[in-house]
Amino acid sequence: MNWLNYSEACARNQAVILEQLAPLLPTTGTLLEIGSGSGQHVIHFAATLPQLRWQ
């Protein structure tokens, strides 16, 4: 992660976002995250959903 672009707001809301997003995601497969900024969300998502391949 690029700590120069670290977002405290992202750290606070990543679990809430994943809670809403998870039911919409496939059980397996590859996903493309666009507009990731610091990458904090995708790091959290990938750690929580290891069955998905994140790009």
C-alpha distance matrix in Angstrom:
0.0 3.8 6.0 8.8 8.4 8.0 10.9 13.3 15.3 12.6 12.3 16.1 16.8 14.6 17.4 20.1 18.7 18.4 21.9 23.3 21.5 22.2 25.9 25.5 23.4 25.2 25.6 24.3 23.2 20.5 18.7 17.1 14.8 15.5 14.5 11.0 10.0 6.6 6.3 6.8 10.3 10.1 8.0 10.9 13.5 13.0 13.3 16.3 17.9 17.8 20.9 19.2 17.5 14.7 14.3
3.8 0.0 3.8 5.4 5.7 6.6 10.1 13.0 15.2 13.2 13.5 17.1 18.0 16.5 19.6 21.9 20.5 20.8 24.3 25.3 23.7 24.8 28.5 27.9 26.0 28.0 28.7 27.4 26.0 23.1 21.0 18.9 16.3 16.2 14.4 11.4 9.2 5.9 7.7 8.7 12.3 12.7 11.3 14.0 16.5 16.4 16.9 19.7 21.3 21.4 24.4 22.4 20.5 17.4 16.4
6.0 3.8 0.0 3.8 5.3 4.8 8.6 10.8 13.7 12.5 12.1 15.7 17.3 16.3 19.3 21.7 20.8 21.4 24.6 25.9 24.8 26.0 29.7 29.4 27.8 30.1 30.6 29.7 28.7 26.0 23.8 21.9 19.0 18.9 16.8 13.7 11.2 7.7 10.0 9.6 13.4 14.6 12.9 14.8 17.8 18.2 18.1 20.6 22.8 23.1 26.4 24.7 23.2 20.2 19.7
8.8 5.4 3.8 0.0 3.8 5.7 9.0 11.7 14.3 13.7 14.1 17.3 18.8 18.3 21.6 23.5 22.4 23.5 26.7 27.6 26.5 28.1 31.7 31.1 29.7 32.1 33.0 32.1 30.8 27.8 25.4 23.0 20.0 19.2 16.5 14.1 10.9 8.3 11.5 11.8 15.3 16.7 15.7 17.6 20.4 21.0 21.3 23.7 25.6 26.1 29.2 27.2 25.5 22.2 21.2
8.4 5.7 5.3 3.8 0.0 3.8 6.3 9.8 11.6 10.6 11.9 15.0 15.9 15.4 19.0 20.5 19.2 20.4 23.7 24.3 23.2 25.1 28.5 27.8 26.6 29.2 30.4 29.7 28.4 25.4 22.7 20.3 17.0 16.0 13.2 10.9 7.5 5.3 8.9 9.3 12.4 14.1 13.8 15.5 17.9 19.0 19.7 21.7 23.5 24.4 27.2 25.0 23.5 20.0 19.0
8.0 6.6 4.8 5.7 3.8 0.0 3.8 6.6 9.0 8.1 8.5 11.7 13.2 12.8 16.1 17.9 17.1 18.3 21.3 22.4 21.7 23.3 26.8 26.6 25.5 28.2 29.1 28.7 27.8 25.3 22.6 20.7 17.3 17.1 14.6 11.7 9.1 6.1 8.8 7.6 10.8 13.1 12.2 13.3 16.1 17.4 17.6 19.4 21.6 22.7 25.8 23.9 23.0 19.7 19.5
10.9 10.1 8.6 9.0 6.3 3.8 0.0 3.8 5.4 5.2 6.5 8.9 10.2 10.7 14.1 15.2 14.6 16.4 19.1 19.9 19.7 21.7 25.0 24.8 24.3 27.3 28.4 28.5 27.8 25.5 22.5 20.8 17.2 16.8 14.1 11.6 9.4 7.5 9.8 7.9 10.0 13.1 13.0 13.1 15.7 17.8 18.1 19.1 21.4 23.1 26.0 24.0 23.6 20.3 20.3
13.3 13.0 10.8 11.7 9.8 6.6 3.8 0.0 3.8 5.4 5.0 6.4 8.8 10.2 12.9 14.0 14.4 16.3 18.4 19.6 20.0 21.8 25.1 25.4 25.2 28.3 29.1 29.6 29.4 27.4 24.6 23.3 19.7 19.8 17.3 14.8 12.9 11.0 12.6 9.9 11.5 14.9 14.5 13.6 16.4 18.9 18.5 19.1 21.8 23.8 26.9 25.3 25.3 22.3 22.9
15.3 15.2 13.7 14.3 11.6 9.0 5.4 3.8 0.0 3.8 5.4 5.1 6.2 8.5 11.4 11.5 11.7 14.3 16.1 16.8 17.5 19.7 22.7 22.9 23.1 26.5 27.6 28.4 28.3 26.4 23.3 22.1 18.4 18.4 15.9 13.9 12.6 11.6 12.9 10.3 10.7 14.5 14.9 13.6 15.7 18.7 18.8 18.8 21.2 23.6 26.3 24.5 24.8 21.8 22.5
12.6 13.2 12.5 13.7 10.6 8.1 5.2 5.4 3.8 0.0 3.8 5.3 5.2 5.7 9.2 10.1 9.5 11.5 14.0 14.8 14.8 16.9 20.1 20.2 20.0 23.2 24.3 24.9 24.6 22.7 19.7 18.6 15.0 15.4 13.4 10.9 10.3 9.2 9.6 6.9 7.0 10.7 11.2 10.1 12.1 15.0 15.4 15.5 17.7 20.1 22.7 20.9 21.0 18.0 18.8
12.3 13.5 12.1 14.1 11.9 8.5 6.5 5.0 5.4 3.8 0.0 3.8 5.7 5.8 8.3 10.2 10.7 11.9 14.1 15.7 16.0 17.3 20.7 21.4 21.0 24.0 24.5 25.1 25.3 23.7 21.1 20.4 17.1 18.1 16.4 13.5 13.0 10.9 10.9 7.3 8.0 11.5 10.8 9.1 11.9 14.6 14.0 14.2 17.1 19.2 22.2 21.0 21.4 18.8 20.0
16.1 17.1 15.7 17.3 15.0 11.7 8.9 6.4 5.1 5.3 3.8 0.0 3.8 6.1 7.5 8.3 9.8 11.7 12.9 14.5 15.7 17.2 20.2 21.2 21.4 24.6 25.2 26.4 26.9 25.6 22.9 22.4 19.2 20.1 18.5 16.0 15.6 14.1 14.2 10.7 10.4 14.0 13.9 11.5 13.7 16.8 16.2 15.6 18.4 21.1 23.8 22.7 23.6 21.2 22.7
16.8 18.0 17.3 18.8 15.9 13.2 10.2 8.8 6.2 5.2 5.7 3.8 0.0 3.8 5.6 5.3 6.2 8.6 10.0 11.0 12.2 14.1 16.9 17.7 18.2 21.6 22.5 23.9 24.4 23.1 20.2 19.9 16.7 17.7 16.4 14.3 14.7 14.0 13.5 10.5 8.9 12.5 13.2 10.7 11.9 15.5 15.5 14.4 16.7 19.7 22.0 20.6 21.7 19.2 20.8
14.6 16.5 16.3 18.3 15.4 12.8 10.7 10.2 8.5 5.7 5.8 6.1 3.8 0.0 3.8 5.5 5.1 6.1 8.6 10.1 10.3 11.7 15.0 15.7 15.5 18.7 19.4 20.5 20.9 19.7 17.0 17.0 14.0 15.6 14.9 12.4 13.5 12.5 11.1 8.1 5.9 9.1 9.8 7.1 8.1 11.7 11.8 10.9 13.0 16.0 18.3 16.9 18.0 15.7 17.5
17.4 19.6 19.3 21.6 19.0 16.1 14.1 12.9 11.4 9.2 8.3 7.5 5.6 3.8 0.0 3.8 5.5 5.1 6.1 8.8 9.8 10.3 13.3 14.9 14.9 18.0 18.2 19.8 20.9 20.4 18.1 18.8 16.4 18.5 18.2 15.8 17.2 16.1 14.3 11.2 8.9 11.3 11.6 8.1 8.6 12.1 11.6 9.6 12.1 15.3 17.5 16.8 18.6 17.0 19.4
20.1 21.9 21.7 23.5 20.5 17.9 15.2 14.0 11.5 10.1 10.2 8.3 5.3 5.5 3.8 0.0 3.8 5.5 5.1 6.5 8.7 10.1 12.4 13.9 14.9 18.3 19.0 21.1 22.2 21.7 19.1 19.7 17.2 18.9 18.5 16.7 18.1 17.7 16.3 13.5 10.8 13.4 14.6 11.4 11.2 14.9 15.0 12.7 14.5 18.0 19.7 18.7 20.6 18.9 21.2
18.7 20.5 20.8 22.4 19.2 17.1 14.6 14.4 11.7 9.5 10.7 9.8 6.2 5.1 5.5 3.8 0.0 3.8 5.4 5.3 6.1 8.5 11.1 11.5 12.4 16.0 17.3 19.0 19.6 18.8 15.9 16.2 13.7 15.3 15.1 13.7 15.5 15.7 14.0 12.0 8.7 11.0 13.0 10.4 9.5 13.2 14.2 12.3 13.3 16.8 18.2 16.5 18.2 16.1 18.1
18.4 20.8 21.4 23.5 20.4 18.3 16.4 16.3 14.3 11.5 11.9 11.7 8.6 6.1 5.1 5.5 3.8 0.0 3.8 5.3 4.8 5.6 8.9 9.9 9.9 13.2 14.0 15.7 16.7 16.3 13.9 15.0 13.1 15.6 16.2 14.3 16.7 16.5 14.1 12.1 8.6 9.8 11.5 8.6 6.8 10.4 11.3 8.9 9.6 13.3 14.6 13.3 15.4 13.9 16.5
21.9 24.3 24.6 26.7 23.7 21.3 19.1 18.4 16.1 14.0 14.1 12.9 10.0 8.6 6.1 5.1 5.4 3.8 0.0 3.8 5.7 5.7 7.7 9.9 10.9 14.0 14.5 17.0 18.6 18.9 16.8 18.3 16.6 19.0 19.6 18.0 20.2 20.1 17.8 15.5 12.2 13.6 15.0 11.7 10.1 13.5 13.8 10.7 11.5 15.3 16.2 15.5 18.1 17.2 20.0
23.3 25.3 25.9 27.6 24.3 22.4 19.9 19.6 16.8 14.8 15.7 14.5 11.0 10.1 8.8 6.5 5.3 5.3 3.8 0.0 3.8 5.9 6.7 7.9 9.9 13.5 14.9 17.4 18.6 18.7 16.2 17.5 15.8 17.8 18.4 17.6 20.0 20.5 18.4 16.7 13.1 14.4 16.6 13.9 11.9 15.3 16.4 13.5 13.6 17.3 17.8 16.4 18.8 17.6 20.0
21.5 23.7 24.8 26.5 23.2 21.7 19.7 20.0 17.5 14.8 16.0 15.7 12.2 10.3 9.8 8.7 6.1 4.8 5.7 3.8 0.0 3.8 5.7 5.5 6.7 10.4 12.2 14.3 15.1 15.0 12.5 13.8 12.5 14.8 16.0 15.2 18.1 18.9 16.4 15.3 11.5 12.0 14.6 12.5 9.7 12.7 14.5 12.1 11.3 14.9 15.0 13.2 15.4 14.2 16.5
22.2 24.8 26.0 28.1 25.1 23.3 21.7 21.8 19.7 16.9 17.3 17.2 14.1 11.7 10.3 10.1 8.5 5.6 5.7 5.9 3.8 0.0 3.8 5.4 5.3 8.3 9.2 11.7 13.3 13.9 12.3 14.5 13.9 16.8 18.5 17.3 20.3 20.6 17.6 16.4 12.8 12.5 14.5 12.2 9.0 11.5 12.9 9.9 8.7 12.3 12.1 11.0 13.9 13.6 16.6
25.9 28.5 29.7 31.7 28.5 26.8 25.0 25.1 22.7 20.1 20.7 20.2 16.9 15.0 13.3 12.4 11.1 8.9 7.7 6.7 5.7 3.8 0.0 3.8 5.7 8.1 9.2 12.4 14.3 15.6 14.3 16.8 16.6 19.3 21.1 20.4 23.5 24.1 21.2 20.1 16.4 16.2 18.3 16.0 12.8 15.0 16.4 13.3 11.7 15.0 14.1 13.2 16.4 16.5 19.3
25.5 27.9 29.4 31.1 27.8 26.6 24.8 25.4 22.9 20.2 21.4 21.2 17.7 15.7 14.9 13.9 11.5 9.9 9.9 7.9 5.5 5.4 3.8 0.0 3.8 6.8 9.4 11.9 12.9 13.7 12.0 14.2 14.3 16.7 18.8 18.6 22.0 23.1 20.2 19.8 16.1 15.5 18.2 16.6 13.2 15.1 17.4 14.8 12.7 15.8 14.5 12.8 15.3 15.1 17.5
23.4 26.0 27.8 29.7 26.6 25.5 24.3 25.2 23.1 20.0 21.0 21.4 18.2 15.5 14.9 14.9 12.4 9.9 10.9 9.9 6.7 5.3 5.7 3.8 0.0 3.8 6.5 8.4 9.2 10.1 8.9 11.7 12.3 15.3 17.8 17.3 20.8 21.7 18.5 18.3 14.8 13.4 16.0 14.8 11.0 12.3 14.8 12.6 9.9 12.5 11.0 9.0 11.6 11.8 14.4
25.2 28.0 30.1 32.1 29.2 28.2 27.3 28.3 26.5 23.2 24.0 24.6 21.6 18.7 18.0 18.3 16.0 13.2 14.0 13.5 10.4 8.3 8.1 6.8 3.8 0.0 3.8 5.4 6.7 8.9 9.1 12.5 14.2 17.3 20.3 19.7 23.4 24.1 20.7 20.8 17.5 15.5 17.7 16.9 13.1 13.3 15.8 13.8 10.4 12.1 9.6 8.1 10.8 12.1 14.8
25.6 28.7 30.6 33.0 30.4 29.1 28.4 29.1 27.6 24.3 24.5 25.2 22.5 19.4 18.2 19.0 17.3 14.0 14.5 14.9 12.2 9.2 9.2 9.4 6.5 3.8 0.0 3.8 7.0 10.0 11.1 14.8 16.3 19.8 22.7 21.6 25.2 25.4 21.8 21.5 18.5 16.3 17.8 16.7 13.2 12.8 14.6 12.5 9.0 10.1 7.2 7.2 10.7 12.8 16.0
24.3 27.4 29.7 32.1 29.7 28.7 28.5 29.6 28.4 24.9 25.1 26.4 23.9 20.5 19.8 21.1 19.0 15.7 17.0 17.4 14.3 11.7 12.4 11.9 8.4 5.4 3.8 0.0 3.8 7.2 9.3 13.1 15.3 18.8 22.0 20.8 24.4 24.6 20.9 21.1 18.5 15.7 17.0 16.8 13.3 12.0 14.1 13.0 9.2 9.1 5.6 5.1 7.8 10.7 13.6
23.2 26.0 28.7 30.8 28.4 27.8 27.8 29.4 28.3 24.6 25.3 26.9 24.4 20.9 20.9 22.2 19.6 16.7 18.6 18.6 15.1 13.3 14.3 12.9 9.2 6.7 7.0 3.8 0.0 3.8 6.7 10.3 13.1 16.4 19.8 19.0 22.7 23.2 19.5 20.5 18.0 14.9 16.5 17.0 13.6 12.0 14.9 14.5 10.8 10.3 7.5 5.3 6.1 8.7 10.9
20.5 23.1 26.0 27.8 25.4 25.3 25.5 27.4 26.4 22.7 23.7 25.6 23.1 19.7 20.4 21.7 18.8 16.3 18.9 18.7 15.0 13.9 15.6 13.7 10.1 8.9 10.0 7.2 3.8 0.0 3.8 6.8 9.9 13.1 16.6 15.9 19.5 20.2 16.6 18.1 15.9 12.6 14.6 15.7 12.6 10.9 14.3 14.6 11.3 10.8 9.2 5.8 4.5 5.8 7.3
18.7 21.0 23.8 25.4 22.7 22.6 22.5 24.6 23.3 19.7 21.1 22.9 20.2 17.0 18.1 19.1 15.9 13.9 16.8 16.2 12.5 12.3 14.3 12.0 8.9 9.1 11.1 9.3 6.7 3.8 0.0 3.8 6.5 9.7 13.1 12.6 16.4 17.4 14.1 15.6 13.2 10.1 12.9 14.0 10.8 10.1 13.8 14.0 11.2 11.7 10.9 7.1 6.1 5.0 6.1
17.1 18.9 21.9 23.0 20.3 20.7 20.8 23.3 22.1 18.6 20.4 22.4 19.9 17.0 18.8 19.7 16.2 15.0 18.3 17.5 13.8 14.5 16.8 14.2 11.7 12.5 14.8 13.1 10.3 6.8 3.8 0.0 3.8 6.3 9.9 9.9 13.6 15.1 12.1 14.4 12.4 9.6 12.6 14.4 11.8 11.4 15.2 15.9 13.8 14.3 14.1 10.4 8.5 5.9 4.8
14.8 16.3 19.0 20.0 17.0 17.3 17.2 19.7 18.4 15.0 17.1 19.2 16.7 14.0 16.4 17.2 13.7 13.1 16.6 15.8 12.5 13.9 16.6 14.3 12.3 14.2 16.3 15.3 13.1 9.9 6.5 3.8 0.0 3.8 6.8 6.4 10.1 11.8 9.1 11.3 9.3 7.2 10.7 12.3 10.3 10.8 14.4 15.1 13.8 14.9 15.5 11.9 10.5 7.1 6.2
15.5 16.2 18.9 19.2 16.0 17.1 16.8 19.8 18.4 15.4 18.1 20.1 17.7 15.6 18.5 18.9 15.3 15.6 19.0 17.8 14.8 16.8 19.3 16.7 15.3 17.3 19.8 18.8 16.4 13.1 9.7 6.3 3.8 0.0 3.8 5.4 8.6 11.3 9.7 12.4 11.0 9.8 13.1 15.0 13.5 14.2 17.6 18.5 17.4 18.6 19.3 15.6 14.0 10.6 8.7
14.5 14.4 16.8 16.5 13.2 14.6 14.1 17.3 15.9 13.4 16.4 18.5 16.4 14.9 18.2 18.5 15.1 16.2 19.6 18.4 16.0 18.5 21.1 18.8 17.8 20.3 22.7 22.0 19.8 16.6 13.1 9.9 6.8 3.8 0.0 3.8 5.7 9.1 8.7 11.3 10.5 10.5 13.5 15.3 14.6 15.8 18.8 19.7 19.4 20.8 22.0 18.5 17.0 13.3 11.6
11.0 11.4 13.7 14.1 10.9 11.7 11.6 14.8 13.9 10.9 13.5 16.0 14.3 12.4 15.8 16.7 13.7 14.3 18.0 17.6 15.2 17.3 20.4 18.6 17.3 19.7 21.6 20.8 19.0 15.9 12.6 9.9 6.4 5.4 3.8 0.0 3.8 6.0 5.0 7.7 7.4 7.3 10.0 11.9 11.8 12.9 15.6 16.8 17.0 18.2 19.9 16.8 15.3 11.5 10.3
10.0 9.2 11.2 10.9 7.5 9.1 9.4 12.9 12.6 10.3 13.0 15.6 14.7 13.5 17.2 18.1 15.5 16.7 20.2 20.0 18.1 20.3 23.5 22.0 20.8 23.4 25.2 24.4 22.7 19.5 16.4 13.6 10.1 8.6 5.7 3.8 0.0 3.8 5.5 7.9 9.0 9.9 11.6 13.6 14.4 15.6 17.7 19.2 19.8 21.0 23.1 20.1 18.6 14.8 13.5
6.6 5.9 7.7 8.3 5.3 6.1 7.5 11.0 11.6 9.2 10.9 14.1 14.0 12.5 16.1 17.7 15.7 16.5 20.1 20.5 18.9 20.6 24.1 23.1 21.7 24.1 25.4 24.6 23.2 20.2 17.4 15.1 11.8 11.3 9.1 6.0 3.8 0.0 3.8 5.5 8.1 9.1 9.6 11.7 13.4 14.4 15.8 17.7 18.9 19.8 22.4 19.9 18.4 14.9 14.0
6.3 7.7 10.0 11.5 8.9 8.8 9.8 12.6 12.9 9.6 10.9 14.2 13.5 11.1 14.3 16.3 14.0 14.1 17.8 18.4 16.4 17.6 21.2 20.2 18.5 20.7 21.8 20.9 19.5 16.6 14.1 12.1 9.1 9.7 8.7 5.0 5.5 3.8 0.0 3.8 5.6 5.5 6.2 8.8 10.1 10.7 12.4 14.4 15.3 16.1 18.6 16.1 14.7 11.2 10.8
6.8 8.7 9.6 11.8 9.3 7.6 7.9 9.9 10.3 6.9 7.3 10.7 10.5 8.1 11.2 13.5 12.0 12.1 15.5 16.7 15.3 16.4 20.1 19.8 18.3 20.8 21.5 21.1 20.5 18.1 15.6 14.4 11.3 12.4 11.3 7.7 7.9 5.5 3.8 0.0 3.8 5.6 5.2 6.4 8.7 10.1 10.9 12.5 14.3 15.5 18.4 16.4 15.8 12.7 13.3
10.3 12.3 13.4 15.3 12.4 10.8 10.0 11.5 10.7 7.0 8.0 10.4 8.9 5.9 8.9 10.8 8.7 8.6 12.2 13.1 11.5 12.8 16.4 16.1 14.8 17.5 18.5 18.5 18.0 15.9 13.2 12.4 9.3 11.0 10.5 7.4 9.0 8.1 5.6 3.8 0.0 3.8 5.5 5.2 6.1 8.6 10.0 10.6 11.9 13.9 16.3 14.2 14.1 11.1 12.3
10.1 12.7 14.6 16.7 14.1 13.1 13.1 14.9 14.5 10.7 11.5 14.0 12.5 9.1 11.3 13.4 11.0 9.8 13.6 14.4 12.0 12.5 16.2 15.5 13.4 15.5 16.3 15.7 14.9 12.6 10.1 9.6 7.2 9.8 10.5 7.3 9.9 9.1 5.5 5.6 3.8 0.0 3.8 5.4 4.9 5.8 8.4 9.6 10.0 11.3 13.6 11.1 10.5 7.4 8.8
8.0 11.3 12.9 15.7 13.8 12.2 13.0 14.5 14.9 11.2 10.8 13.9 13.2 9.8 11.6 14.6 13.0 11.5 15.0 16.6 14.6 14.5 18.3 18.2 16.0 17.7 17.8 17.0 16.5 14.6 12.9 12.6 10.7 13.1 13.5 10.0 11.6 9.6 6.2 5.2 5.5 3.8 0.0 3.8 5.5 5.3 6.2 8.7 10.0 10.6 13.7 12.1 11.4 9.0 10.6
10.9 14.0 14.8 17.6 15.5 13.3 13.1 13.6 13.6 10.1 9.1 11.5 10.7 7.1 8.1 11.4 10.4 8.6 11.7 13.9 12.5 12.2 16.0 16.6 14.8 16.9 16.7 16.8 17.0 15.7 14.0 14.4 12.3 15.0 15.3 11.9 13.6 11.7 8.8 6.4 5.2 5.4 3.8 0.0 3.8 5.5 5.3 6.2 8.5 10.2 13.3 12.3 12.8 10.9 13.2
13.5 16.5 17.8 20.4 17.9 16.1 15.7 16.4 15.7 12.1 11.9 13.7 11.9 8.1 8.6 11.2 9.5 6.8 10.1 11.9 9.7 9.0 12.8 13.2 11.0 13.1 13.2 13.3 13.6 12.6 10.8 11.8 10.3 13.5 14.6 11.8 14.4 13.4 10.1 8.7 6.1 4.9 5.5 3.8 0.0 3.8 5.5 5.1 5.8 8.2 10.6 9.1 10.1 8.5 11.4
13.0 16.4 18.2 21.0 19.0 17.4 17.8 18.9 18.7 15.0 14.6 16.8 15.5 11.7 12.1 14.9 13.2 10.4 13.5 15.3 12.7 11.5 15.0 15.1 12.3 13.3 12.8 12.0 12.0 10.9 10.1 11.4 10.8 14.2 15.8 12.9 15.6 14.4 10.7 10.1 8.6 5.8 5.3 5.5 3.8 0.0 3.8 5.4 5.1 5.5 8.4 7.1 7.5 6.5 9.7
13.3 16.9 18.1 21.3 19.7 17.6 18.1 18.5 18.8 15.4 14.0 16.2 15.5 11.8 11.6 15.0 14.2 11.3 13.8 16.4 14.5 12.9 16.4 17.4 14.8 15.8 14.6 14.1 14.9 14.3 13.8 15.2 14.4 17.6 18.8 15.6 17.7 15.8 12.4 10.9 10.0 8.4 6.2 5.3 5.5 3.8 0.0 3.8 5.7 5.8 9.5 9.6 10.5 10.1 13.2
16.3 19.7 20.6 23.7 21.7 19.4 19.1 19.1 18.8 15.5 14.2 15.6 14.4 10.9 9.6 12.7 12.3 8.9 10.7 13.5 12.1 9.9 13.3 14.8 12.6 13.8 12.5 13.0 14.5 14.6 14.0 15.9 15.1 18.5 19.7 16.8 19.2 17.7 14.4 12.5 10.6 9.6 8.7 6.2 5.1 5.4 3.8 0.0 3.8 6.1 8.9 9.5 11.5 11.5 15.0
17.9 21.3 22.8 25.6 23.5 21.6 21.4 21.8 21.2 17.7 17.1 18.4 16.7 13.0 12.1 14.5 13.3 9.6 11.5 13.6 11.3 8.7 11.7 12.7 9.9 10.4 9.0 9.2 10.8 11.3 11.2 13.8 13.8 17.4 19.4 17.0 19.8 18.9 15.3 14.3 11.9 10.0 10.0 8.5 5.8 5.1 5.7 3.8 0.0 3.8 5.5 5.9 8.6 9.4 13.2
17.8 21.4 23.1 26.1 24.4 22.7 23.1 23.8 23.6 20.1 19.2 21.1 19.7 16.0 15.3 18.0 16.8 13.3 15.3 17.3 14.9 12.3 15.0 15.8 12.5 12.1 10.1 9.1 10.3 10.8 11.7 14.3 14.9 18.6 20.8 18.2 21.0 19.8 16.1 15.5 13.9 11.3 10.6 10.2 8.2 5.5 5.8 6.1 3.8 0.0 3.8 5.3 7.2 9.0 12.6
20.9 24.4 26.4 29.2 27.2 25.8 26.0 26.9 26.3 22.7 22.2 23.8 22.0 18.3 17.5 19.7 18.2 14.6 16.2 17.8 15.0 12.1 14.1 14.5 11.0 9.6 7.2 5.6 7.5 9.2 10.9 14.1 15.5 19.3 22.0 19.9 23.1 22.4 18.6 18.4 16.3 13.6 13.7 13.3 10.6 8.4 9.5 8.9 5.5 3.8 0.0 3.8 6.7 9.6 13.1
19.2 22.4 24.7 27.2 25.0 23.9 24.0 25.3 24.5 20.9 21.0 22.7 20.6 16.9 16.8 18.7 16.5 13.3 15.5 16.4 13.2 11.0 13.2 12.8 9.0 8.1 7.2 5.1 5.3 5.8 7.1 10.4 11.9 15.6 18.5 16.8 20.1 19.9 16.1 16.4 14.2 11.1 12.1 12.3 9.1 7.1 9.6 9.5 5.9 5.3 3.8 0.0 3.8 6.3 9.8
17.5 20.5 23.2 25.5 23.5 23.0 23.6 25.3 24.8 21.0 21.4 23.6 21.7 18.0 18.6 20.6 18.2 15.4 18.1 18.8 15.4 13.9 16.4 15.3 11.6 10.8 10.7 7.8 6.1 4.5 6.1 8.5 10.5 14.0 17.0 15.3 18.6 18.4 14.7 15.8 14.1 10.5 11.4 12.8 10.1 7.5 10.5 11.5 8.6 7.2 6.7 3.8 0.0 3.8 6.7
14.7 17.4 20.2 22.2 20.0 19.7 20.3 22.3 21.8 18.0 18.8 21.2 19.2 15.7 17.0 18.9 16.1 13.9 17.2 17.6 14.2 13.6 16.5 15.1 11.8 12.1 12.8 10.7 8.7 5.8 5.0 5.9 7.1 10.6 13.3 11.5 14.8 14.9 11.2 12.7 11.1 7.4 9.0 10.9 8.5 6.5 10.1 11.5 9.4 9.0 9.6 6.3 3.8 0.0 3.8
14.3 16.4 19.7 21.2 19.0 19.5 20.3 22.9 22.5 18.8 20.0 22.7 20.8 17.5 19.4 21.2 18.1 16.5 20.0 20.0 16.5 16.6 19.3 17.5 14.4 14.8 16.0 13.6 10.9 7.3 6.1 4.8 6.2 8.7 11.6 10.3 13.5 14.0 10.8 13.3 12.3 8.8 10.6 13.2 11.4 9.7 13.2 15.0 13.2 12.6 13.1 9.8 6.7 3.8 0.0
